[in-house]
Amino acid sequence: MAFTFFFRDRHTLEHLSRLISDYTKGFSNIKIWDAGSAMGPEPYTFAMILSETIGPYAFRKVQVTASDIDEHDKYGDIIKEAVYPKSELVRMPEDIFEKYFKPTDKTDMYKIVPEITSCMKFLKHDLLTLTPFDSNFHAIICKNVLLHFQPNQRIEVIKMFNQCLEPGGFLVTEQTQPMPPECSHLFEKAVPDANIYRKLGS
Ligand SMILES: C[S@@+](CC[C@H](N)C(=O)[O-])C[C@H]1O[C@@H](n2cnc3c(N)ncnc32)[C@H](O)[C@@H]1O
């Protein structure tokens, strides 16, 4: 199973949420792609943080597509069911846990509320095909995935992300992943203290 957890790198996801809030004011929809989502903690965490930032009314415009290569064909069902053991939820703020998770009839298993799950869909997708399944995203989150690729694959995947972002849209990578010089004309750093990049040009 891929390593991931709820509220991983909360600082960066909160930054992104504020940036998206400003950028999408007046938009009729907000499209987010979480690429390499594993079994859902990251896209669900971001959905909760974004809902807190923009409020439940604006959040109804949000669509998050979580994708992963999903070698064992498990992530789609896990993400759709949205039931996670309490042991995986201990790092999250108590108020968020109370608001967005409800107990199930199974001991120590909690289900994410429909306000959040209804914005989420999962697609099995291999980033290395370099063929996006959609376009016009306002943000792409791709964390702790690029490090598994060869340098030239990283460059091509980042170029693909650039192509399917809206002008001014955001790309997020993990802290340890520098923007390759071959792609630096495509993005500018959006904040000094997180790996959030803003698409340049159209
Ligand atoms: C370490 S997990 C990161 C999960 C989450 N993004 C996070 O940061 O917590 C890496 C994920 O990348 C996925 N992955 C690896 N190669 C991929 C590819 N070519 N296309 C799509 N996903 C891939 C793996 O299946 C795994 O779920």
The ligand as an SDF file (V2000), in Angstrom:
LIG
                    3D

 27 29  0  0  0  0  0  0  0  0999 V2000
    3.7510    7.9260   -1.8300 C   0  0  0  0  0  0  0  0  0  0  0  0
    2.1950    7.8670   -2.6220 S   0  0  0  0  0  0  0  0  0  0  0  0
    1.6980    9.5800   -2.5060 C   0  0  0  0  0  0  0  0  0  0  0  0
    0.2510    9.7270   -2.1460 C   0  0  0  0  0  0  0  0  0  0  0  0
   -0.1770   11.1590   -1.8960 C   0  0  0  0  0  0  0  0  0  0  0  0
   -0.0190   11.9590   -3.0830 N   0  0  0  0  0  0  0  0  0  0  0  0
    0.5900   11.7660   -0.7380 C   0  0  0  0  0  0  0  0  0  0  0  0
    1.4890   12.5960   -0.9770 O   0  0  0  0  0  0  0  0  0  0  0  0
    0.3090   11.4310    0.4150 O   0  0  0  0  0  0  0  0  0  0  0  0
    2.6580    7.7440   -4.3680 C   0  0  0  0  0  0  0  0  0  0  0  0
    1.4890    7.3620   -5.2630 C   0  0  0  0  0  0  0  0  0  0  0  0
    1.8840    7.5640   -6.6160 O   0  0  0  0  0  0  0  0  0  0  0  0
    1.2720    6.5660   -7.4100 C   0  0  0  0  0  0  0  0  0  0  0  0
    1.9630    6.4380   -8.6980 N   0  0  0  0  0  0  0  0  0  0  0  0
    3.1960    5.9610   -8.9350 C   0  0  0  0  0  0  0  0  0  0  0  0
    3.4610    5.9540  -10.2570 N   0  0  0  0  0  0  0  0  0  0  0  0
    2.3740    6.4980  -10.8770 C   0  0  0  0  0  0  0  0  0  0  0  0
    2.0290    6.7640  -12.2230 C   0  0  0  0  0  0  0  0  0  0  0  0
    2.8780    6.4690  -13.2350 N   0  0  0  0  0  0  0  0  0  0  0  0
    0.8310    7.3070  -12.4970 N   0  0  0  0  0  0  0  0  0  0  0  0
   -0.0340    7.5870  -11.4850 C   0  0  0  0  0  0  0  0  0  0  0  0
    0.2260    7.3560  -10.1760 N   0  0  0  0  0  0  0  0  0  0  0  0
    1.4080    6.8030   -9.8710 C   0  0  0  0  0  0  0  0  0  0  0  0
    1.4040    5.3110   -6.5300 C   0  0  0  0  0  0  0  0  0  0  0  0
    0.5070    4.2980   -6.9250 O   0  0  0  0  0  0  0  0  0  0  0  0
    1.1040    5.8790   -5.1390 C   0  0  0  0  0  0  0  0  0  0  0  0
   -0.2570    5.7590   -4.8000 O   0  0  0  0  0  0  0  0  0  0  0  0
  1  2  1  0
  2  3  1  0
  2 10  1  0
  3  4  1  0
  4  5  1  0
  5  6  1  0
  5  7  1  0
  7  8  2  0
  7  9  1  0
 10 11  1  0
 11 12  1  0
 11 26  1  0
 12 13  1  0
 13 14  1  0
 13 24  1  0
 14 15  1  0
 14 23  1  0
 15 16  2  0
 16 17  1  0
 17 18  1  0
 17 23  2  0
 18 19  1  0
 18 20  2  0
 20 21  1  0
 21 22  2  0
 22 23  1  0
 24 25  1  0
 24 26  1  0
 26 27  1  0
M  CHG  2   2   1   9  -1
M  END
$$$$
